[in-house]
Amino acid sequence: MRLTLGSEVSDIEQTKIFAQWTLDLGEGKVGCSNDGEATIDIPDDLLIADSPDPIPDLIDFVYPSIVDNSKQPNFFRERAILATKNDVLQEINDHLLSMFPGMKKNS
């Protein structure tokens, strides 16, 4: 319900299509049968293509104007970046921290 409240009909339909694709992916219905590893075709509209540095592009897509909006109460509640590996998440987190003045990573 929260995803569709106040949304346009086309946005609701796109959300439903993405939700179904995500469910199918999790249930192993996308791609071929596998033994724990598989190649999955990701729809073109979900890819960040032709980017020399996709992490900043991903962050900007998910968190537009993050520095300016970071103090908005619901800004982070409505967004998330998911990754399959911790090293990818670490790279995203490092880049996010570098965007905020005065923020420093403790090793």
CNS distance restraints for C-alpha pairs under 8 A (distance, minus, plus):
assign (resid   1 and name CA) (resid   5 and name CA) 6.22 0.50 0.50
assign (resid   3 and name CA) (resid   7 and name CA) 7.76 0.50 0.50
assign (resid   3 and name CA) (resid  12 and name CA) 7.73 0.50 0.50
assign (resid   3 and name CA) (resid  15 and name CA) 7.78 0.50 0.50
assign (resid   4 and name CA) (resid  11 and name CA) 7.94 0.50 0.50
assign (resid   4 and name CA) (resid  12 and name CA) 5.72 0.50 0.50
assign (resid   7 and name CA) (resid  11 and name CA) 6.17 0.50 0.50
assign (resid   7 and name CA) (resid  12 and name CA) 6.37 0.50 0.50
assign (resid   8 and name CA) (resid  12 and name CA) 6.33 0.50 0.50
assign (resid   9 and name CA) (resid  13 and name CA) 6.26 0.50 0.50
assign (resid  10 and name CA) (resid  14 and name CA) 6.20 0.50 0.50
assign (resid  11 and name CA) (resid  15 and name CA) 6.12 0.50 0.50
assign (resid  12 and name CA) (resid  16 and name CA) 6.24 0.50 0.50
assign (resid  13 and name CA) (resid  17 and name CA) 6.24 0.50 0.50
assign (resid  14 and name CA) (resid  18 and name CA) 6.14 0.50 0.50
assign (resid  15 and name CA) (resid  19 and name CA) 6.00 0.50 0.50
assign (resid  16 and name CA) (resid  20 and name CA) 6.12 0.50 0.50
assign (resid  17 and name CA) (resid  21 and name CA) 6.18 0.50 0.50
assign (resid  18 and name CA) (resid  22 and name CA) 6.09 0.50 0.50
assign (resid  19 and name CA) (resid  23 and name CA) 6.20 0.50 0.50
assign (resid  20 and name CA) (resid  24 and name CA) 6.05 0.50 0.50
assign (resid  21 and name CA) (resid  25 and name CA) 6.03 0.50 0.50
assign (resid  21 and name CA) (resid  30 and name CA) 7.91 0.50 0.50
assign (resid  22 and name CA) (resid  26 and name CA) 6.25 0.50 0.50
assign (resid  23 and name CA) (resid  27 and name CA) 6.17 0.50 0.50
assign (resid  24 and name CA) (resid  28 and name CA) 6.19 0.50 0.50
assign (resid  24 and name CA) (resid  29 and name CA) 4.95 0.50 0.50
assign (resid  24 and name CA) (resid  30 and name CA) 5.93 0.50 0.50
assign (resid  25 and name CA) (resid  29 and name CA) 5.79 0.50 0.50
assign (resid  25 and name CA) (resid  30 and name CA) 5.04 0.50 0.50
assign (resid  28 and name CA) (resid  32 and name CA) 7.97 0.50 0.50
assign (resid  28 and name CA) (resid  33 and name CA) 7.39 0.50 0.50
assign (resid  30 and name CA) (resid  40 and name CA) 6.65 0.50 0.50
assign (resid  30 and name CA) (resid  41 and name CA) 7.77 0.50 0.50
assign (resid  31 and name CA) (resid  38 and name CA) 7.18 0.50 0.50
assign (resid  31 and name CA) (resid  39 and name CA) 6.61 0.50 0.50
assign (resid  31 and name CA) (resid  40 and name CA) 5.16 0.50 0.50
assign (resid  31 and name CA) (resid  41 and name CA) 6.85 0.50 0.50
assign (resid  32 and name CA) (resid  38 and name CA) 7.05 0.50 0.50
assign (resid  32 and name CA) (resid  39 and name CA) 7.79 0.50 0.50
assign (resid  33 and name CA) (resid  38 and name CA) 7.66 0.50 0.50
assign (resid  34 and name CA) (resid  38 and name CA) 5.75 0.50 0.50
assign (resid  42 and name CA) (resid  46 and name CA) 6.79 0.50 0.50
assign (resid  42 and name CA) (resid  47 and name CA) 7.24 0.50 0.50
assign (resid  43 and name CA) (resid  47 and name CA) 7.04 0.50 0.50
assign (resid  48 and name CA) (resid  54 and name CA) 6.62 0.50 0.50
assign (resid  48 and name CA) (resid  57 and name CA) 7.56 0.50 0.50
assign (resid  48 and name CA) (resid  58 and name CA) 7.34 0.50 0.50
assign (resid  51 and name CA) (resid  57 and name CA) 7.70 0.50 0.50
assign (resid  53 and name CA) (resid  57 and name CA) 7.14 0.50 0.50
assign (resid  54 and name CA) (resid  58 and name CA) 5.99 0.50 0.50
assign (resid  55 and name CA) (resid  59 and name CA) 6.17 0.50 0.50
assign (resid  55 and name CA) (resid  92 and name CA) 6.43 0.50 0.50
assign (resid  55 and name CA) (resid  95 and name CA) 7.78 0.50 0.50
assign (resid  56 and name CA) (resid  60 and name CA) 6.01 0.50 0.50
assign (resid  56 and name CA) (resid  95 and name CA) 7.48 0.50 0.50
assign (resid  57 and name CA) (resid  61 and name CA) 6.11 0.50 0.50
assign (resid  58 and name CA) (resid  62 and name CA) 6.17 0.50 0.50
assign (resid  59 and name CA) (resid  63 and name CA) 5.50 0.50 0.50
assign (resid  59 and name CA) (resid  64 and name CA) 7.41 0.50 0.50
assign (resid  59 and name CA) (resid  92 and name CA) 7.87 0.50 0.50
assign (resid  59 and name CA) (resid  96 and name CA) 7.68 0.50 0.50
assign (resid  60 and name CA) (resid  64 and name CA) 4.77 0.50 0.50
assign (resid  60 and name CA) (resid  65 and name CA) 6.85 0.50 0.50
assign (resid  60 and name CA) (resid  66 and name CA) 7.43 0.50 0.50
assign (resid  62 and name CA) (resid  79 and name CA) 6.42 0.50 0.50
assign (resid  62 and name CA) (resid  80 and name CA) 7.05 0.50 0.50
assign (resid  62 and name CA) (resid  81 and name CA) 7.19 0.50 0.50
assign (resid  63 and name CA) (resid  76 and name CA) 7.99 0.50 0.50
assign (resid  63 and name CA) (resid  79 and name CA) 7.14 0.50 0.50
assign (resid  64 and name CA) (resid  69 and name CA) 7.88 0.50 0.50
assign (resid  65 and name CA) (resid  69 and name CA) 6.05 0.50 0.50
assign (resid  66 and name CA) (resid  70 and name CA) 5.47 0.50 0.50
assign (resid  67 and name CA) (resid  99 and name CA) 7.31 0.50 0.50
assign (resid  67 and name CA) (resid 100 and name CA) 6.60 0.50 0.50
assign (resid  69 and name CA) (resid  75 and name CA) 6.64 0.50 0.50
assign (resid  70 and name CA) (resid  75 and name CA) 6.55 0.50 0.50
assign (resid  70 and name CA) (resid  76 and name CA) 7.51 0.50 0.50
assign (resid  71 and name CA) (resid  75 and name CA) 7.71 0.50 0.50
assign (resid  73 and name CA) (resid  77 and name CA) 7.91 0.50 0.50
assign (resid  74 and name CA) (resid  78 and name CA) 6.36 0.50 0.50
assign (resid  75 and name CA) (resid  79 and name CA) 7.06 0.50 0.50
assign (resid  76 and name CA) (resid  80 and name CA) 7.29 0.50 0.50
assign (resid  82 and name CA) (resid  89 and name CA) 7.77 0.50 0.50
assign (resid  83 and name CA) (resid  88 and name CA) 6.60 0.50 0.50
assign (resid  83 and name CA) (resid  89 and name CA) 6.23 0.50 0.50
assign (resid  84 and name CA) (resid  88 and name CA) 7.69 0.50 0.50
assign (resid  85 and name CA) (resid  89 and name CA) 6.64 0.50 0.50
assign (resid  86 and name CA) (resid  90 and name CA) 6.04 0.50 0.50
assign (resid  87 and name CA) (resid  91 and name CA) 6.27 0.50 0.50
assign (resid  88 and name CA) (resid  92 and name CA) 6.31 0.50 0.50
assign (resid  89 and name CA) (resid  93 and name CA) 6.02 0.50 0.50
assign (resid  90 and name CA) (resid  94 and name CA) 6.00 0.50 0.50
assign (resid  91 and name CA) (resid  95 and name CA) 6.23 0.50 0.50
assign (resid  92 and name CA) (resid  96 and name CA) 6.15 0.50 0.50
assign (resid  93 and name CA) (resid  97 and name CA) 6.13 0.50 0.50
assign (resid  94 and name CA) (resid  98 and name CA) 6.26 0.50 0.50
assign (resid  94 and name CA) (resid 105 and name CA) 7.38 0.50 0.50
assign (resid  95 and name CA) (resid  99 and name CA) 6.60 0.50 0.50
assign (resid  96 and name CA) (resid 100 and name CA) 7.28 0.50 0.50
assign (resid  97 and name CA) (resid 103 and name CA) 5.93 0.50 0.50
assign (resid  97 and name CA) (resid 104 and name CA) 6.82 0.50 0.50
assign (resid  97 and name CA) (resid 105 and name CA) 7.22 0.50 0.50
assign (resid  98 and name CA) (resid 103 and name CA) 6.78 0.50 0.50
assign (resid  98 and name CA) (resid 104 and name CA) 7.31 0.50 0.50
